[in-house]
């Protein structure tokens, strides 16, 4: 992780189409987005110190080429740099794209720097994702929340918690106790802070949810890419019910209930 100082930064932009969230996650895993990553519509934005712009842009294009070779719809040549900006402007630039949004008929997400007056039966989730993934507005998250509201509340694990949207929403809807895990320490910190902001208790820890031991729970929540969901569901300790999201509408891992939002699917897999 690069710690920004008083310097100028450039934005590096990679158009990624409807799979922008998934491509952004893969770039973060690749180490390209060391100073943070943001999804703006169908564009992915990462930052680099102005003095390292050329090298960082080359690294971004190389990573995009690897993703393209793996079958993802990205064009390495489309990656480009935008003019340098002072660190103070860079730090909060993403906030311009995150506003109050109704995710489901009941759930409303409110950025920590905005205000909202709820009306019955609103359930308000206050959020500051920081540099972790997840503002709640992506179709895969909204599909998961739609499906979550059809289930009877139970104890659950949130696997790959990001900014904590699913964990906190589940608790506000009556689920729990709830434990959350993510391999990214930024996500662990963001989930912990957002839980405190919403007055709920999430036991959150860093873990590789594909291989590390997990505590028993009757329900798993997993908003992950398909290439992670498939090995997750092969774990020997998988519980009877798993709510999976991060699927395109055309993809499936098998389920008896299904929610689709903006072309993204969530499914309840029952064993």
C-alpha positions, 0 to 999 in steps of 0.5 A, a space after each residue: 500500500 502506498 501512503 500518499 503524501 503531499 505530492 501530485 497524483 495521476 489517475 490511470 483509467 481502464 475502460 472495462 464495460 459491465 464487468 468493471 467491478 470484477 476487473 477491478 478486483 482482479 487488478 487489486 489482486 494483481 497488485 496493480 492498484 496498490 494506491 487504491 482503486 475506484 469503479 466509476 460506471 464502466 471505468 476503473 480508476 487507479 492512482 500513481 504518483 505523477 513521477 511514476 506515471 509512465 511505469 504505472 501505466 505500463 504495468 496497468 496495460 500489462 495486467 489488462 493484457 493478462 486479463 484479456 488473454 484470460 477471456 475478459 473484455 478489456 482492451 489494454 490499449 484503452 488504458 490512459 492517464 489523466 492530468 496530475 492532481 494534488 493529493 488532497 483532491 485525489 484522496 476524496 475524488 471518488 466521493 463525487 460518484 457515491 450518493 444516497 441510493 435506495 438498494 431495495 424497497 427497504 434498504 437505503 444506503 447513505 454515504 457518511 458525508 451525506 444526510 437522509 431522513 428515513 420514512 417507514 419502512 426504510 432501513 438505513 445503512 450508513 457507509 464509508 467504503 474508504 478504499 475497500 470494495 463495495 458501495 452497495 450500488 453494484 448489481 451483484 450486491 443489490 441482487 444479494 440484498 434482494 434475495 437476503 430479504 426473502 430468507 428467515 434470519 439466521 446466524 451467518 458468515 459473510 465471506 469476502 466482506 469488502 466494505 461490510 455492506 452485506 454484513 451490516 444489512 443482514 444485521 439490520 434485517 435481523 440476521 446474526 450473530 454474524 462473522 465476516 472475513 476478507 483477505 484484504 486488510 483494508 476491507 477488514 478495517 472498513 467493515 469494522 468501521 462501518 459496523 460501528 457507524 451503524 451501531 451493529 456488531 460484526 466479528 470481522 477478521 482477515 482470512 482466505 475464505 477458500 482455504 482457511 478454517 471457518 467457524 460453523 454457521 447455518 448460512 454463508 453470504 458470498 458476493 464473489 466472482 464465479 471463479 471464487 464461488 466454485 471452489 468455495 462451494 467445494 469446501 468440505 464444511 460448506 453449510 446447508 445454505 449459501 447465498 451466492 452473488 457476483 454471477 452474471 444472469 447467464 451464469 449459475 451455480 445451482 439454486 432454488 431461489 434467484 434474484 436478478 438486478 441489472 443483469 447480475 444474479 444472486 442464488 440461494 444454493 441449498 445442499 
